[in-house]
Amino acid sequence: MEIGVGLPNTTPGATGALLTEWARRADAGPFGSLAVLDRPVYDSVEPFAALSAAAAVTERVQLATMIAIGPLRPAAVLAKQAEAVHRLADGRFTLGLGIGARRDDYTASGTDHTRRGALLSEQLAHLRGNDYPGEVLVGGNSGPAFARMARYADGYAHGGGPPRAFASAATKAHAAWRDLGRPGTPRLWAQGYFALGDDDTVQAGRDYLRDYYAFTGPFAETIASANLTTGRAIKDFVRGYAAEGCDMLVLLPTVSAVDQIDRLAEVIG
Amino acid sequence: MKVTIVGAGPAGLYLGILLAKAEQPHQIAVLERNPADATFGWGVVFSDETLSALRDADYASYLDITDTFARWDAIDISYRDTVLRSRGHAFSAIARQQLLAILQRRAAELGVEQRFGTEIEDVAALCAETDLLVGADGVRSVVRQAADETFRPTITPQGGTYIWYGTDLVFDAFRFIFEESEHGLFQVHGYPFDEHASTFIVECPESTWRKAGLDQMSDADSIAFCERLFAAELGGHRLMSNKSSWLRFPLVRNRSWHATVADTPVVLLGDAAHTAHFTIGSGTKLAMEDAVALAAAFVRHGSDSPTAIQAALVHYERERKPVVERFQQAASDSAEYFARVGQHTHLSPPQFAFNLLTRSGRISHANLAQRDADFVRGVDVWFATGATDRAVATPPAFTPLTLRGLRLANRMVGTAPGDAGLVLTPLTAVTPGGRVSPDSPTLCADTDVARLRAANAKGALGVLLGHAGRRGATRPPERGVDVPLPEAEAWPLLAASALPFGPGSQTPRAMTDVALAEVRDAFVAAAGRAVEAGCGLVMLDCGYGYLLASFLSPLTNHRDDDYGGTLDNRLRFPLEVIGAVRTALPDDCPLGVRLTVTDWARGGLTPDDGVTAARACAEAGVDLVHVVAGQTVAESTPEYRRGYLNTLSDQVRNGARVPTMVGGHLTTVDAINTVLAAGRADLCVAEFLHDPAALTAGRAA
């Protein structure tokens, strides 16, 4: 299993300077990938723009969307954006797509929320039908999401949770892959949140997750309390995911400070 | 912390006890609407695992509880005038009334205030006077109602209709009794809970219950009916009611288990938070384990601030929810099993018993062998020889199977020569226009025969013949399936109706009478070539939304001629092809069909339709049905997990009485042994034949 790191494009107050410096350190560090989230209705930097900046200052690390909410963009626009990052990064780009979880993102982009699954399928068919060259992942936890992943993607992007939740999703991904008659096995990507440092840092990470996931109601507390805030917690988490067959585990920051990636590199390096 | 617990059932009382024992003293009140000595239900069951949790949590009450326990290690299955006994299942039971008395006594000893006969009217008012409100008040929780919008509960009826009686007949084991009546099959779940009495739950499908007139009967008549039906088992003992009435089991789920009411944290425990169907007997166990987990969460996070309390509640829910959801999954499988067990009455007692014991997916062939090696050996011997008087037999997966003139060395199906008893080709097109992709195999020319014969070097080879229909002319599957070829490389498609499959798919032509005849003849010709190439089995594809399956589903067949409309009409073309191929095949060559038995889509085929279709196929001369599901339309809702097709295969095999083959992510020999021994299928697609270690482990088992 490789370990990736998130680019802080959805944590409050991230500047261009922070993002590019973070990307440089990711490229120099023990990380297999550098991934972004997608959330239009939030203080964030658009994922393809953020990765374009990262592409310009990195040479080695695989860039990824983990995930981008596909249906918010017309299929042809999404394909163009993905091809752009793919070209800027000289092929070092993994396109993770999902339907997202927030209705207001759909309202803001004028997209029909009730058609989100079908729209994502149409986009994937468009990418494949036009020979999109890069690696494509699909996320989601429903039966239709696993079928869509197995029909069109190269692998699965898990949305987070303890290792046993990942294990159950990985089983479904493998079953769907077989069901759709795909040769080989799906690539399995996963993610978790971290904040490393003093009490204030840990608190800031928790507050961010509470705010970011406020739309889920009481579930926000559950996500916030699962934030990995010690080296030991991160190592346990990494070990758990490796044991369940994860190929790439991306650890996402919850605080906009460049020391976070150094601390993470120290823990896993 | 001041804690108010609503509901003095096992969950509420046990939480009171555990919190009262905490290092930081809590002020605890338990409120209960019923009097202290009110009793509902008879006995409750615990496993060894639960007992050790109770021992660690509170040793004093553990001693009292285990003192009055009825214990057993056997499950008896009374079916068709025989009783089969399976050992090694350590269980204990206690009268619910007894359990509550012990917990009330212990709670009082620890200074927990208990107020009985207290009806809760205003939850918000209760909240105002406490630091934490606990809803341990059961399925129809009043506490839960106060924050419905956060808890978001759902209550769904599940399984058959049942009634909870007691009897003065003392069983010496857990006892399942199956009794055929003129109205249908009834079953009893019985177990002793003290030296005088047993729980005696009677269950049947709702339709049987109505046919028997039980919906119209008085309580006394109901008891008399059940006493008559089970007279032979009861041997003069009587059934006793305790405000018993016929019910459907309410499956309770909550999106969240904790909420805030009037700035006070509220948390749900036991049945208020979740239920699991009684046929896996886990309700009280889960409730008391909830109490243990919640008390432990307060030890971990403390309770001296709202933040600490909040953290404990989050921790409690995070820890318990996945465990409970696993039990609910197993319980649902168990409930569904009992709802359709009437289809199993043709099974021989060993297979019937094995199917029952493995119904919830929690116990496999290997697990059962660990508990009771003799029992499993008996099942294996019966499976291999049809007799029960031999000493040893190979595990079911390695047992031969004969279909007409074809003898398979074992029950595992693979895609490459090697360890599989049957090697099945990928979908092989009967015409070039029926290919899925340009490189799909075909069997429509003499060169194809030579190629197939060359592949047929070792063991039994089956050929899967089909026509891709509207899912044809797509790119090779390396980077996705159902992705259409560029227009210049594509060929025209055929289907039942002119409906494209997915985004960007070509619109097929609806088949004319001429096309129907051509495709039917192509199937017959290909089957002839398969025999010529030495194939021992011909399987026709009527699955996954390909051509023949496109006739079957109302979602893809909009025809207004004799081949569309009713299920009989939609079956007509597939059955014509099956009939023509059967006629053309030598008598000793078995014919299979890969059949979609449910579309997993609204308005599509249901499992009942699938059973009807399988029965029609069998009547047309099909010897083996490969049970598959979904992919009829691009956007469907499959439920993937290990063995996700097992239940469907069970329904088809035992509903249509036709041998079945099943895949559905069977990843170990043990999984296959379990499916076969239970009579859920006769052949299994093995997904591990490339892994020699898995096979060796399976043989040794």
Interface residues (C-beta under 8 A of the other chain):
Chain A: G117 A118 S121 E122 L124 A125 H126 R128 G129 S142 G143 P144 F146 A147 A150 R151 Y152 A153 D154 P162 R164 A165 S168 T171 K172 H174 A175 A176 R178 D179 L180 G181 R182 P183 G217 P218 F219 E221 T222 S225 A226
Chain B: T150 S256 H258 A259 Q310 A311 V314 H315 E317 R318 P322 P426 R475 P477 E478 R479 G480 V481 D482 V483 P484 G502 P503 G504 W600 G630 Q631 A634 E635 S636 T637 P638 E639 Y640 R641 R642 Y644 G663 G664 H665 E687
